[in-house]
Amino acid sequence: MATRLPVPTLTGEQAGALERLMVNEYHVGWLQMMETGGRALAYLARERLGQEIVDRPIVILAGTSSNGGSGLAAARHLLNWGAWVQIVCASPAGAFAGASAEQLAALQAMGAPLAWAEDGWEIPPCDLLIDAIIGCGLRGDPHGNVRSLIELANSNPAPILSLEVPSGVEPATGRISATSVQAAATLSLALPKWGLRTAAAAAACGDLHVADIGVPAALYEQIGIAVPLLFARNSVVPLHVEKGEIWAEE
């Protein structure tokens, strides 16, 4: 039997503090965090496809938040690795700002295939669908183009890989919106969010993983969390959720 390594979770307040400290005290900016998270997402996507990535069709649904920015970064890596990637943005290019806009500009510069949700675009057949629509930024139930993209994702037969939490799941509480993604797998960044302890949210996540984005141990101490050496062997680690507890195999 595997030895269980308990994995702590982040409350909404702790997640916000982590982001502020990373930028303001540890000088790890949003672009750097998106890049690290996006590469981890691309790594897991390749793993979910059996390490066979060349010419595999992948669709990425991206919102305007940092979650969407990480999805755009993942798209660039997957394209560079030889995948056939189509990116669908939940909002027009002008709605992207800051580091997310930089990630979008990088894709535009390389001539990546981009589409916009307001065009009435349909999701083509693909081997994997990546959900980077909302992530941890959910406030109320999804609506408008975001809701439409979630519905399109769920109607597509391809397995869905969600970033942070499936879009439509509230990360702090685990509440499931009426319109939410049912993922085959989910990748949390840094640590899983507290709401994923709940049975309903865990079921919506499918196979849960967590990725290293370079958070210093001293930062975790500042926000009152003791974190084990999760990433000593791999930067992306599979997790288990059982009776409200999250753990990894040691």
HELIX and SHEET records of a PDB file:
HELIX    1   1 GLY A   12  ASN A   24  1                                  13    
HELIX    2   2 TRP A   30  ARG A   48  1                                  19    
HELIX    3   3 SER A   66  ASN A   80  1                                  15    
HELIX    4   4 ALA A   93  ALA A   95  5                                   3    
HELIX    5   5 GLY A   98  ALA A  109  1                                  12    
HELIX    6   6 ALA A  117  ASP A  119  5                                   3    
HELIX    7   7 GLY A  135  GLY A  137  5                                   3    
HELIX    8   8 GLY A  144  SER A  155  1                                  12    
HELIX    9   9 TRP A  194  ARG A  197  5                                   4    
HELIX   10  10 ALA A  199  CYS A  205  1                                   7    
HELIX   11  11 ALA A  217  GLN A  222  1                                   6    
SHEET    1   A 3 ARG A   4  PRO A   6  0                                        
SHEET    2   A 3 GLU A 245  GLU A 249 -1                                        
SHEET    3   A 3 HIS A 240  GLU A 242 -1                                        
SHEET    1   B 8 LEU A 114  TRP A 116  0                                        
SHEET    2   B 8 TRP A  84  CYS A  89  1                                        
SHEET    3   B 8 PRO A  57  ALA A  62  1                                        
SHEET    4   B 8 LEU A 128  ALA A 132  1                                        
SHEET    5   B 8 ILE A 160  LEU A 163  1                                        
SHEET    6   B 8 ALA A 185  LEU A 189  1                                        
SHEET    7   B 8 ASP A 207  ALA A 211  1                                        
SHEET    8   B 8 VAL A 236  PRO A 238 -1                                        
END                                                                             
